[in-house]
Amino acid sequence: MPYLEKTLFTYMKGKPTKNNILKSIYVENTKKNTAHIICEPYDNAYNPDKAINLLKRRRKNILKTLNVESLYVEIYDEWGLIAGGEIGLNYDSIGWS
């Protein structure tokens, strides 16, 4: 299965541009109304702050698209895990490591 197949780029029907941050947001799995999301560098569009802001800003649409009630998020940079937490419709608890 190609990598992009399980990214928000595919789920959200992203525009076919060269750099798109949605390509860096991977949907690992969905269990018990929660989607496990991994954000890691895919191309030059990736920035951890931009990824978190996008998930918070578009949470309602993402939750509806994935048919879940919350997102468990892991944020990576090129060296390793830097943040994580949970985002729901009316809350978020992202913490930096």
C-alpha positions, -999 to +999 in steps of 0.1 A: +000+000+000+015+034-010+023+057+019-001+085+008-030+062+008-035+065+046-027+102+050-051+130+055-041+142+020-061+112+006-089+112+032-095+149+028-090+148-010-060+173-010-051+193-040-023+177-061+003+202-053+040+195-049+042+203-011+011+198+010+012+193+048-017+168+046+009+144+031+028+145+065-003+135+086-006+097+086-037+079+099-022+049+117-055+033+127-090+040+141-102+021+172-130+028+197-139+062+181-103+074+182-080+079+153-043+074+159-025+102+139+012+104+133+027+136+120+062+134+105+082+151+078+072+141+043+083+171+023+093+207+027+057+217+036+060+200+070+064+221+102+053+206+136+035+239+146+017+240+113+006+204+117-008+210+152-026+242+141-041+225+111-054+196+132-069+220+157-083+244+131-099+216+110-108+192+138-145+192+130-140+182+094-113+157+102-133+140+129-163+138+106-142+125+076-126+098+098-159+090+116-143+093+151-148+114+182-112+122+190-076+121+176-046+107+195-017+126+179+020+120+179+042+149+164+077+141+152+105+162+137+135+148+118+151+137+151+122+121+170+090+125+190+085+161+201+048+164+211+017+144+216-018+144+230-055+142+222-078+165+202-116+163+204-144+184+191-144+207+221-109+202+236-073+196+229-044+185+251-012+187+230+019+187+251+055+193+240+082+168+251 
